[in-house]
Amino acid sequence: MHLLRISPIRMVEAAGLSLPTCGLLCLSVFAALSLQGLTGVWIRIPHFQWLAPVSMLAGVICLSAGSSCRPRFNAAVTLSAVLTIQLPVTCALAYGVQSFGLPLRDDLFVGIDRAFGFDWMMVQSFMVEKDVVMAILSLAYDTFFLQLSAAPVILAILGEIRRADRFVASFILCVLITVAVSALLPAEGAAGLVGSDKAHLLLQGATPLAELHALREGTLRIVRLEEVGPVISFPSLHCAVAYLVTAAFWPLERLRWPVVLLNAVMTVSAVTHGAHYACDCVAGLLAAAVSFHAAGRLSRGRARILSPMRGAALPPAVSAALVS
């Protein structure tokens, strides 16, 4: 009976998931399903990979509103479930828009880089000889998923529940922006510049060109989730996540500079290991900055929406977490 006295919005908020984040997730899922239906490009996802996080999300939302403890734990589980749902949705969006087949714009991006004095082939040929530096960059590049999944959990555990939620909201919004830009400005990325005489160059995160062209030509329509690759070149999602994680942890003085250093290295690795043009990286950072700012505005709007509900019954610990 206690749950009946709590509005659905407050139940969601009690689990550490704000209304804007919930709305962005629903929008992203709807966009992915619509795009797949429109293009016929489907990501084959095992049932447990969407059923498990959906069940976790629903369970925590229902249980947290009636519990007076563990608001940090509830938020960590809820936001992790949201990201687990969002990741295959991101793959579906990224693959779907490539089937539009708009003209590749690599010449434009190479021209922009060179206008600012950056030549990807020259930089890569120089860097590939630096074994120790390249090994460090490789390790940093591979922290992408670790940082993305761990950031909201760490923030929630430290009591920064609203900041953890803002990070997840900004990531979803950044994905939508990045996919939209990629649809209008598709590119192979710098991997397309590498010929057989440059096969020694390390490109562990380069766009799988065979898949990209198969999507554009309409010969690839069903892809298993475990086989998806990084088909978005411009803007760089690696650089976007580097910015979002740094922005989310910036107020935490003890973690600020280690996070800044790690993500500065990961941003560079997007060029050396992700085969991104320099302008890809700048665009990714800009998309992330816009997304993080917009998520903050949405969070303030959420506070105005919730203000008339202050009298709703919620456990004291949960109420304290909502205003943190």
Sequence and secondary structure as in RCSB ss.txt:
>XXXX:A:sequence
MHLLRISPIRMVEAAGLSLPTCGLLCLSVFAALSLQGLTGVWIRIPHFQWLAPVSMLAGVICLSAGSSCRPRFNA
AVTLSAVLTIQLPVTCALAYGVQSFGLPLRDDLFVGIDRAFGFDWMMVQSFMVEKDVVMAILSLAYDTFFLQLSA
APVILAILGEIRRADRFVASFILCVLITVAVSALLPAEGAAGLVGSDKAHLLLQGATPLAELHALREGTLRIVRL
EEVGPVISFPSLHCAVAYLVTAAFWPLERLRWPVVLLNAVMTVSAVTHGAHYACDCVAGLLAAAVSFHAAGRLSR
GRARILSPMRGAALPPAVSAALVS
>XXXX:A:secstr
 TGGGS HHHHHHHTT  HHHHHHHHHHHHHHHHHHHHH  EEE  HHHHHHHHHHHHHHHHHHTT SS HHHHH
HHHHHHHHHHHHHHHHHHHHHHHTT     HHHHHHHHHHTT  HHHHHHHHTT HHHHHHHHHHHTTHHHHHHH
HHHHHHHTT HHHHHHHHHHHHHHHHHHHHHHHHS    GGGG  GGGTTS  TT   HHHHHHHHHT   EEEG
GG      SS HHHHHHHHHHHHHTT HHHHHHHHHHHHHHHHHHHHTS   HHHHHHHHHHHHHHHHHHHHHHH
HHHHHHGGGTTS   HHHHHHHT 
